[in-house]
Amino acid sequence: MVAFEGAGAGEAPLSWGQRDIWASMTRFGEQLPLGGVTPLPPGRSVEDVAAELRYLMGRYQVLRTRLRFAGDGTPRQVVAAGGTATLEILDTEADAEAEAGRMLDRFRHEPVDFTSDWPIRMGVVRHAGRLTHLCAVIWHIAMDRSGAAVMLREVAARVQEPVSGMQPLEQAGWQASDAGARQSRSALRHWERVLRAMPPPWPRSSRRRERPRHWKGRLVSPAIPLATRVLADRTGADPSTTLLAGFAVAVRRCAGVDPVPVLLVTSNRFRPGLADVVAPVAQPGLCLVDVADATFEQVVAGAQRAATTAYKHAYYDTASKESLVARIAAERGPQFRVDFHLNDRRGPVPPPARGSLREAVTRRTLDWTPFKDTPSSRLFVHADDAGPATALTCYADTHHLSLAEASTVLTTLETVLTDAALQAIG
């Protein structure tokens, strides 16, 4: 048991970032945990790991946050000034790595009581008297990936200066102010304009419905980083804009939708006070990308403008946004929704890539695995760096598009980028 205390305590409504994640958790019935297993260097002791857990709990208000539910079920954040957290220690003579993997799986799937449990689970595996692996899981309502990166950087350096940026309690206060209300109203006016300008809902329904309903695909492309570098040199386009343009062209070719509505996961860390905050602040931004018969360079230019506007208007009250979407869906029909989601989690600069562009395309891999039957997105693509390659992880609803169609979106995205880069090379 690890006792801790930290600065800042109180109760407030959830911040907008917390509300957005909570809405996703409720809709999909998942805890959406972040975390994993880390091998420990020789010489690490239980006391060392306990000190790390104490540091985390004391430094970051989000890890000292639990929920309190109002009579109507609305959650509120409650930040404690101190308490006790549990560090689990597993002694084993079996394979330590395998045991750590099982611990991680258990941490991710054991039931959570958000009113009494801290949003972090941490444990270590001890094999033959030596600590071998650290396992940690943090619920998404406490942290997004950018916040997790800040936390990992600070814990590695044991930063002692006070945390920077607005913590969720302070965020909630600003969001309830006149300035926060103006920001949300402005964002939702943009959302309404885009929602009303969207083309009719995607009419396609897959004739082959897989079981389970939702599948997860992973395309690993050594060619995309090479193509991205070529296009950056020739057009000045940044990697995220290039990917969005390629995604829009791929969707138009495969689904016949134009302009293409895309939900872009937006970090919001360019906003004052949010750059290095360890808390969830990302929210979706909505844009329309015109494709028609434009050249790829023209699509890139349009995607840049559309994305910039979407990022500007990706900070809003989630409940008000959901009410807006429901109202417009009631007007436009029960199938009305944004089907296409893109989350570019890659670094700002493509990783060093090897080989020729034409040869790199031949080394593409794509595989699908069953995911779940419970609700999820119709088509959600995440992009990550994977060494010298780009990994596209796709979640597909086979009631609306087959695995073959979803595969075609991914492979066409790669083809669009490589063809544009080859044309630029000449």
Stockholm file with secondary structure:
# STOCKHOLM 1.0

chainA/1-426         MVAFEGAGAGEAPLSWGQRDIWASMTRFGEQLPLGGVTPLPPGRSVEDVAAELRYLMGRYQVLRTRLRFAGDGTPRQVVAAGGTATLEILDTEADAEAEAGRMLDRFRHEPVDFTSDWPIRMGVVRHAGRLTHLCAVIWHIAMDRSGAAVMLREVAARVQEPVSGMQPLEQAGWQASDAGARQSRSALRHWERVLRAMPPPWPRSSRRRERPRHWKGRLVSPAIPLATRVLADRTGADPSTTLLAGFAVAVRRCAGVDPVPVLLVTSNRFRPGLADVVAPVAQPGLCLVDVADATFEQVVAGAQRAATTAYKHAYYDTASKESLVARIAAERGPQFRVDFHLNDRRGPVPPPARGSLREAVTRRTLDWTPFKDTPSSRLFVHADDAGPATALTCYADTHHLSLAEASTVLTTLETVLTDAALQAIG
#=GR chainA/1-426 SS CEEEECSCCEEEECCHHHHHHHHHHHHHTCCCEEEEEEECCTTCCHHHHHHHHHHHHHHCGGGGEEEEECTTSCEEEEECSEEEECEEEEEESSCHHHHHHHHHHHHHHSCCCTTTSCSEEEEEEEETTEEEEEEEEEEGGGCCHHHHHHHHHHHHHTCCSCCCSCCHHHHHHHHTSHHHHHHHHHHHHHHHHHHHHSCSCCCCCCSSCCSSSEEEEEEEESHHHHHHHHHHHHHCCCHHHHHHHHHHHHHHHHHCCSSEEEEEEECCTTSTTCTTCSSCCCEEEEEEECCTTCCHHHHHHHHHHHHHHHHHTCCSCHHHHHHHHHHHHHHHCTTCCCCEEEEECSCSSCCCCCSCHHHHHTTCEEEEEEEESSCCCSEEEEEEEETTEEEEEEEEETTTSCHHHHHHHHHHHHHHHHHHHHHHHC
#=GC SS_cons         CEEEECSCCEEEECCHHHHHHHHHHHHHTCCCEEEEEEECCTTCCHHHHHHHHHHHHHHCGGGGEEEEECTTSCEEEEECSEEEECEEEEEESSCHHHHHHHHHHHHHHSCCCTTTSCSEEEEEEEETTEEEEEEEEEEGGGCCHHHHHHHHHHHHHTCCSCCCSCCHHHHHHHHTSHHHHHHHHHHHHHHHHHHHHSCSCCCCCCSSCCSSSEEEEEEEESHHHHHHHHHHHHHCCCHHHHHHHHHHHHHHHHHCCSSEEEEEEECCTTSTTCTTCSSCCCEEEEEEECCTTCCHHHHHHHHHHHHHHHHHTCCSCHHHHHHHHHHHHHHHCTTCCCCEEEEECSCSSCCCCCSCHHHHHTTCEEEEEEEESSCCCSEEEEEEEETTEEEEEEEEETTTSCHHHHHHHHHHHHHHHHHHHHHHHC
//
